[in-house]
Amino acid sequence: MVHPVLEAVTNDIIERSRESRTKYLARIDAAVQNGPHRAQLACGNLVHGFAACAPGEKADLSASVKANIGIISAYNDMLSAHQPYKDYPDLIKQAAIDAGGIAQFAGGVPAMCDGVTQGQPGMELSLFSRDVIAMSAAIGLSHNMFDGALFLGICDKIVPGLLIAALSFGHLPAVFVPGGPMPSGLPNKEKVRIRQLYAEGKVGRDELLKAESASYHSAGTCTFYGTANSNQMMVEMMGLHLPGSSFINPNTPLRDALTKSATEQVLKYTAMGDDFRPIGHMIDEKAIVNAIVGLMATGGSTNHTMHLVAIAKAAGIIINWDDFDKITNIIPLLTRIYPNGDADINHFQAAGGMGVLIGELLESGLMHEDIVSVAPTRGMSSYTQEPKLVDGNLIWEEGPGKSLDEKVIGTVKEPFSETGGLHLIHGNLGRGMSKISAVAEEHQIVEAPAMVFDDQDDVVAAFKRGEMEQDVIVVLRFQGPKANGMPELHKLTPLLGSLQDKGFHVAIVTDGRMSGASGKIPSAIHMCPECEVGGPLTRVKTGDVLHLNTKTGELNILVDDEVFANRIPCIKGDTEHHYGMGRELFDSFRKGVSSAETGAINMFNTE
């Protein structure tokens, strides 16, 4: 029995999306033709598509007797998370042959590392890279040679971009193939301690570099619970990963076996078989709600309050921040993974991982079981199982059933918090989001004078001059998508954390983003309307007292309403952040992007 509020929110989304979802499904259903699409290609088109194939593959593709799977990969060997994908295409191609199909590498997509670009000019391309990834994947699939697709991607904007692309080709079945986290290294809490000491000038760059290297030390996804690992959680909650496959370490026999199995499964779901599962029908309103539930239950990345809106729209589904707010009020916080706790993602996996989390939610009626997944049994019940290798064969067995470490995975009856990890922010300064799951109880309400900045480097400079040694709410403006691409502002976390540890009451309010790794500082981020279009933050002055209550979601400036309304908005009026490091190429993105609340979308329309 699904919780009545969850049922009501889902029904509201279904009704709100009825027209756009109907149009979307009609479009993808019209794209499904009898037999493989490549059978409709002219001979000249077709031979270009298999010219480099082996003779046997050419015969199979020309006769349209075998399903052909397109591989879309975000591989590059600079990203630790994506480096393991190097050998996946060969593994997938052989697995496809063994299973009676064919696979071709359809295309690569760009994959930038936010860890490299934090605080750097390149970060101003980060959010827009999601849409570039979606378009790049679409180009790869546009050759119309494929009966299904495998998507290889993990990190921040990459999985949302791949999901948007997969849904634009919603007539094809799709399975997402994870790579897994790196083994645990230096504890994340110790890494943050060294970062704060460096910000205070108490340790040098050599010690900082040593600590960072000990934390990020091998191939695989970073082990903290940021946007990348939130991606993996949500994809499994939507049934697009094989059960229990999200957090298996790379370069292990089990990881390879799961990749082969993903290939076998997608071949079964093409229109050439009798179990057709196109992703456009799989990702429905219930699947999207499951993703939101997972986000709240784990205290995941605030970035997904934008990405999920965009992903849903790509499937003709309309969600909004009020849906997030209603869901977070009934979903308890069930995990403690850094920055929400001391454990890392490997500890979460060892405590029972996704199987225990999903089992707990299903048992309490806090997620939808009846969605179509890529598991053989279709629904979400099989996601309480875990994969194992027995005598070299991949099997699934029922998982532990309950948490093996209640300090890492809690229960609905005894949660870490009665409400979810993300809260909607509202008040006379607009609407935004806040990640509350990592903020200590005593820091969740802050009332303090504002210090107003229009550039994150100016915040750093003020900190170094000692001007912020006081209770303060940093207001950082003109950081929205239209202004400069909405860079993450994680560079500021060690500075503000240092002030907080000294006993000052601090917070940040911005129309920009914070990293999925940011946690201990109370915040109101993604504030809408953004400053570039004259949002209320443009009328805040240094010295104004602000009140932020992240528990109730209230953010207000304590200035007379009429006085505040009659202030002349600040206009930044410079283009310093529009040139260099490729930023000039994204001018049309800045001009055309929608608000954070509507998904920061540039490139598609489902109306």
Residue pairs with C-beta under 8 A, 6 or more apart in sequence:
1 365
2 10
2 365
2 366
2 368
3 330
3 364
3 365
3 366
5 326
5 327
5 329
5 330
6 289
6 293
6 327
6 330
6 365
6 366
6 367
6 368
8 326
9 289
9 323
9 326
9 327
10 285
10 286
10 289
10 368
12 323
13 285
13 288
13 289
13 317
13 318
13 319
13 323
14 21
14 285
16 318
17 285
17 316
17 317
17 318
20 313
20 316
20 317
20 318
20 606
20 607
21 284
21 285
21 315
21 316
21 317
22 316
23 316
23 606
23 607
24 170
24 280
24 315
24 316
24 606
25 280
25 281
25 316
27 170
28 170
28 171
28 278
28 280
28 281
29 171
31 170
31 171
32 171
32 271
32 278
33 39
33 40
35 64
35 271
35 272
36 64
36 67
36 68
36 147
36 271
36 272
37 144
37 145
37 146
37 147
38 46
38 49
38 61
38 64
38 68
38 144
38 145
38 146
39 64
40 144
41 49
41 144
41 145
46 61
46 62
49 61
49 143
49 145
50 57
50 58
50 61
50 62
50 145
53 61
53 102
53 104
57 102
60 66
60 102
61 68
61 102
61 145
66 100
66 101
66 102
67 101
67 102
67 147
67 148
67 267
67 270
67 272
67 273
68 101
68 102
68 103
68 104
68 145
68 146
68 147
69 92
69 96
69 101
69 102
69 103
69 104
69 146
69 147
69 148
69 149
69 150
69 263
69 266
69 267
70 103
70 104
70 106
70 107
70 140
70 141
70 145
70 146
70 148
70 149
70 150
71 88
71 89
71 92
71 103
71 104
71 105
71 106
71 149
71 150
71 152
72 106
72 107
72 108
72 109
72 137
72 140
72 141
72 149
72 150
72 151
72 152
72 153
72 162
72 165
73 85
73 88
73 89
73 105
73 107
73 108
73 109
73 152
73 153
74 82
74 85
74 108
74 109
74 110
74 111
74 133
74 152
74 153
74 154
74 155
74 158
74 162
75 82
75 83
75 85
75 86
75 88
75 108
75 111
75 152
76 82
76 83
76 111
77 83
77 86
78 113
78 116
79 111
79 113
79 155
80 182
80 216
80 218
80 219
80 220
80 221
80 222
81 154
81 155
81 179
81 220
81 221
81 222
81 228
82 111
82 152
82 153
82 154
82 155
82 158
82 179
83 219
84 179
84 180
84 219
84 220
84 250
84 251
84 255
85 152
85 179
88 152
88 177
88 259
89 103
89 105
91 256
91 259
91 260
92 103
92 150
92 177
92 259
92 260
92 263
93 102
93 103
93 104
95 103
95 259
95 260
95 263
95 264
96 102
96 103
96 263
96 267
98 260
99 263
99 264
99 267
100 267
101 263
101 267
103 150
103 263
104 145
104 146
106 140
106 141
106 143
106 145
106 146
106 149
107 136
107 137
107 139
107 140
107 141
108 136
108 140
109 132
109 133
109 136
109 137
109 140
109 153
109 158
109 161
109 162
110 129
110 132
110 133
110 136
111 133
111 153
111 155
111 158
112 122
112 125
112 126
112 129
112 157
113 155
114 123
114 126
114 155
114 156
114 227
114 488
114 515
115 216
115 222
116 122
117 123
117 125
117 126
118 488
118 490
118 491
118 515
119 456
119 490
119 491
120 581
121 577
121 580
121 581
121 583
122 581
122 582
123 485
123 487
123 488
124 484
124 485
124 487
124 577
124 581
124 583
124 586
125 485
125 581
125 582
125 583
125 586
126 156
126 157
126 485
126 487
126 488
127 157
127 306
127 481
127 485
127 486
127 487
127 513
127 600
128 485
128 586
128 589
128 593
128 602
129 157
129 158
129 161
130 157
130 158
130 160
130 161
130 164
130 307
130 310
131 161
131 164
131 589
131 601
131 602
131 603
132 161
133 153
133 157
133 158
133 161
133 162
133 165
134 161
134 162
134 164
134 165
134 168
134 314
134 603
134 604
135 165
135 603
136 161
136 165
137 151
137 161
137 162
137 165
137 166
138 165
138 168
138 169
141 149
141 165
141 169
141 172
146 172
147 172
147 173
147 270
147 271
147 272
148 172
148 173
148 174
148 175
148 266
148 267
148 269
148 270
149 166
149 169
149 172
149 173
149 174
149 266
150 174
150 175
150 176
150 177
150 262
150 263
150 266
151 162
151 163
151 165
151 166
151 174
151 175
151 176
151 177
152 177
152 179
153 159
153 161
153 162
153 176
154 178
154 179
154 221
154 228
154 231
154 232
155 221
155 227
155 228
155 231
156 226
156 227
156 228
156 231
156 303
156 516
157 307
158 231
159 176
159 231
159 232
159 235
160 231
160 304
160 307
160 310
160 311
162 176
163 176
163 235
163 283
163 311
163 314
164 310
164 311
164 314
164 604
166 172
166 174
166 279
167 279
167 280
167 283
167 311
167 314
167 315
168 314
168 604
169 279
170 278
170 279
170 280
170 281
170 283
170 315
171 278
171 280
172 270
172 278
172 279
173 266
173 269
173 270
173 276
173 277
173 278
173 279
174 240
174 266
174 279
175 240
175 241
175 242
175 262
175 263
175 265
175 266
175 374
176 235
176 240
176 241
177 259
177 262
178 232
178 235
178 241
178 245
178 246
178 247
178 248
179 220
179 221
179 250
179 255
180 220
180 221
180 246
180 247
180 248
180 249
180 250
180 252
180 255
181 220
181 221
181 222
181 223
181 229
181 247
181 249
181 250
181 344
181 345
181 346
181 349
182 216
182 217
182 218
182 219
182 220
182 221
182 222
182 223
182 249
182 250
183 218
183 220
183 249
183 346
184 223
184 344
184 346
184 347
185 214
185 215
185 216
185 217
185 218
185 223
186 211
186 214
186 215
186 217
187 338
187 342
187 344
188 215
188 223
188 224
188 338
188 339
188 342
188 344
189 338
189 342
190 211
191 211
191 212
191 214
191 215
192 339
192 494
192 497
194 203
194 207
194 208
194 211
194 212
195 208
195 211
195 493
195 494
196 494
196 497
196 498
196 501
197 203
198 204
198 205
198 207
198 208
198 494
199 463
199 494
199 495
199 498
200 498
215 223
216 222
219 250
219 251
220 249
220 250
221 228
221 229
221 232
221 345
222 228
222 229
223 338
223 344
223 345
223 346
224 337
224 338
224 339
224 344
224 345
224 517
225 298
225 299
225 300
225 335
225 337
225 338
225 339
225 340
225 344
225 345
225 348
225 516
226 301
226 515
226 516
226 517
227 300
227 301
227 303
227 304
227 515
227 516
228 516
229 247
229 337
229 345
230 295
230 298
230 300
230 301
230 303
230 304
230 516
231 304
232 241
232 246
232 247
233 246
233 294
233 295
233 298
233 300
233 354
234 291
234 294
234 295
234 300
234 304
234 308
235 241
235 246
236 243
236 245
236 246
236 294
236 354
236 358
236 383
237 290
237 291
237 293
237 294
237 354
237 358
237 367
238 282
238 283
238 287
238 288
238 290
238 291
238 371
238 373
239 282
239 287
239 290
239 371
239 372
239 373
239 374
239 375
239 380
239 383
240 279
240 282
240 283
240 373
240 374
241 374
242 258
242 261
242 262
242 265
242 374
242 375
242 387
243 354
243 355
243 375
243 382
243 383
243 384
243 385
243 386
243 387
243 396
244 353
244 354
244 355
244 383
244 385
244 386
244 387
244 396
244 399
245 258
245 262
245 387
246 353
246 354
247 345
247 346
247 348
247 349
247 353
247 354
248 254
248 255
248 258
248 349
248 387
249 255
249 346
253 389
253 392
254 387
254 388
254 389
254 394
257 387
257 389
257 394
258 387
258 394
260 394
261 394
262 374
265 374
265 376
266 374
267 273
268 275
269 275
269 276
269 277
269 374
270 276
271 278
277 372
277 374
277 378
280 315
281 372
282 371
282 372
282 373
282 374
283 311
283 315
284 315
284 317
284 371
285 317
286 368
286 370
286 371
287 368
287 371
288 308
288 311
288 312
288 315
288 317
288 319
289 323
289 327
289 367
289 368
290 367
290 368
290 371
290 380
291 304
291 308
291 311
292 308
292 319
292 323
292 324
292 327
293 327
293 331
293 361
293 366
293 367
294 300
294 357
294 361
294 367
295 301
295 304
295 308
295 324
295 420
295 421
295 422
296 324
296 327
296 328
296 331
296 333
296 419
296 420
296 421
296 422
297 331
297 332
297 333
297 334
297 335
297 357
297 361
297 366
297 420
297 421
298 333
298 334
298 335
298 337
298 340
298 357
298 421
299 333
299 335
299 337
299 340
299 420
299 421
299 422
299 435
299 436
299 437
299 438
300 421
300 422
300 516
301 435
301 516
302 422
302 433
302 434
302 435
302 513
302 514
302 516
302 525
302 526
303 513
303 516
305 321
305 324
305 422
305 433
305 526
305 596
306 526
306 596
306 599
306 600
307 599
308 319
309 319
309 320
309 597
309 598
309 599
309 601
310 599
310 600
310 601
312 318
312 319
313 599
313 601
313 604
313 606
314 604
314 606
315 606
316 606
320 597
321 424
321 431
321 433
321 597
322 424
324 422
324 424
324 433
325 423
325 424
325 553
327 420
328 419
328 420
328 421
328 422
328 423
328 424
329 419
329 420
330 366
330 419
331 366
331 419
331 420
332 410
332 412
332 415
332 416
332 417
332 418
332 419
332 420
333 340
333 410
333 415
333 416
333 417
333 419
333 420
333 421
333 437
334 357
334 360
334 361
334 409
334 410
334 411
334 412
334 415
334 416
335 341
335 348
335 357
335 408
335 409
335 410
335 416
336 342
336 343
336 407
336 408
336 410
336 416
337 343
337 344
337 345
337 347
337 348
337 408
338 344
338 519
339 438
339 517
339 518
339 519
339 520
340 416
340 421
340 437
340 438
340 519
341 407
341 408
341 416
343 351
343 405
343 407
343 408
347 405
347 408
348 408
348 409
350 404
350 405
351 403
351 404
351 405
351 408
351 409
352 399
352 400
352 402
352 403
352 404
352 405
352 409
353 386
353 399
354 383
355 383
355 384
355 385
355 386
355 399
355 400
356 384
356 399
356 400
356 401
356 402
356 403
356 404
356 409
357 409
358 367
358 380
358 383
358 384
359 384
359 399
359 401
360 409
360 411
360 412
361 367
361 412
362 369
362 380
362 381
362 384
363 412
364 412
366 412
367 380
368 380
369 379
369 380
369 381
370 379
370 380
371 379
371 380
372 378
372 379
373 379
373 380
373 382
373 383
375 382
375 383
376 382
382 396
384 398
384 399
384 401
385 396
385 397
385 398
385 399
386 396
386 397
386 398
386 399
387 394
387 395
387 396
388 394
388 395
388 396
388 397
389 395
402 411
403 409
403 410
403 411
406 414
410 416
416 437
417 436
417 437
420 437
421 435
421 436
421 437
421 438
422 433
422 434
422 435
422 436
422 437
423 433
423 434
423 436
423 550
423 551
423 553
424 431
424 432
424 433
424 434
424 553
425 431
425 432
425 433
425 434
425 524
425 527
425 548
425 550
425 553
425 554
425 555
426 432
426 553
426 554
426 555
427 554
427 555
427 556
428 536
428 556
428 557
428 561
428 564
429 509
429 524
429 527
429 536
429 537
429 540
429 546
429 555
429 556
429 557
430 527
430 528
430 529
430 535
430 536
430 537
430 555
431 527
431 528
431 597
432 509
432 511
432 524
432 525
432 526
432 527
432 528
432 555
432 596
433 524
433 525
433 526
434 522
434 523
434 524
434 525
434 550
434 553
435 514
435 518
435 519
435 523
436 444
436 522
436 550
436 551
437 519
438 518
438 519
438 520
439 519
439 520
439 521
439 522
439 550
440 520
443 500
443 505
443 520
443 521
443 522
444 522
444 549
444 550
444 551
445 522
445 548
445 549
445 550
445 551
446 471
446 473
446 505
446 506
446 507
446 522
446 547
446 548
447 505
447 545
447 546
447 547
447 548
447 558
448 470
448 471
448 472
448 473
448 505
448 506
448 507
448 545
448 546
449 470
449 471
449 472
449 473
449 542
449 543
449 544
449 545
449 546
450 472
450 473
450 474
450 475
450 509
450 540
450 541
450 542
450 543
450 544
450 545
450 546
450 557
451 462
451 467
451 468
451 472
451 473
451 474
451 475
451 542
452 475
452 477
452 540
452 541
452 542
453 459
453 462
453 474
453 475
453 476
453 477
454 476
454 477
454 478
454 570
454 572
455 478
456 476
456 479
456 487
456 489
456 491
456 492
459 474
459 476
459 492
459 495
460 491
460 492
460 495
462 468
463 495
463 499
468 474
468 495
468 499
469 499
469 502
469 504
470 504
471 504
471 505
471 506
472 499
472 504
472 505
472 506
473 506
473 507
473 508
473 509
473 546
473 548
474 492
474 496
474 506
474 507
474 508
474 509
474 510
475 508
475 509
475 510
475 537
475 540
475 546
476 489
476 492
476 508
476 509
476 510
476 512
477 510
477 511
477 531
477 537
477 538
477 540
477 570
477 572
478 484
478 511
478 531
478 532
478 572
479 486
479 487
479 489
479 510
479 511
479 512
479 513
479 530
479 531
480 486
480 511
480 512
480 527
480 528
480 530
480 531
480 532
480 535
480 595
480 596
481 530
481 590
481 593
481 594
481 595
481 596
481 600
482 530
482 532
482 533
482 590
482 591
482 593
483 511
483 530
483 531
483 532
483 572
483 577
483 590
484 577
484 578
484 590
485 577
485 583
485 586
485 589
485 590
486 511
486 512
486 513
486 596
486 600
487 512
487 513
488 512
488 513
488 514
488 515
489 508
489 510
489 512
489 513
489 514
489 515
490 514
490 515
490 517
490 518
492 508
493 514
493 515
493 517
493 518
493 519
493 520
493 521
496 506
496 508
496 521
497 520
497 521
499 506
500 506
500 520
500 521
506 521
506 522
507 521
507 522
507 523
507 524
507 546
507 548
508 514
508 521
508 522
508 523
508 524
508 525
509 523
509 524
509 525
509 527
509 537
509 546
509 548
509 555
510 523
510 524
510 525
510 527
510 537
511 525
511 526
511 527
511 528
511 530
511 531
511 535
511 537
511 596
512 525
512 526
513 525
513 526
514 523
514 525
522 548
522 550
523 550
524 548
524 550
524 555
526 596
526 597
527 535
527 537
528 535
528 595
528 596
528 597
529 535
529 536
529 595
530 595
530 596
531 537
531 538
531 570
531 572
532 572
534 569
536 557
536 564
538 569
538 570
538 571
539 564
539 567
539 568
539 569
539 570
540 546
540 557
541 567
544 557
544 558
544 559
545 557
545 558
545 559
546 555
546 556
546 557
546 558
547 554
547 555
547 556
547 558
548 554
548 555
549 555
557 564
577 583
578 584
578 587
578 590
589 602
592 602
593 600
593 601
593 602
594 600
594 601
594 602
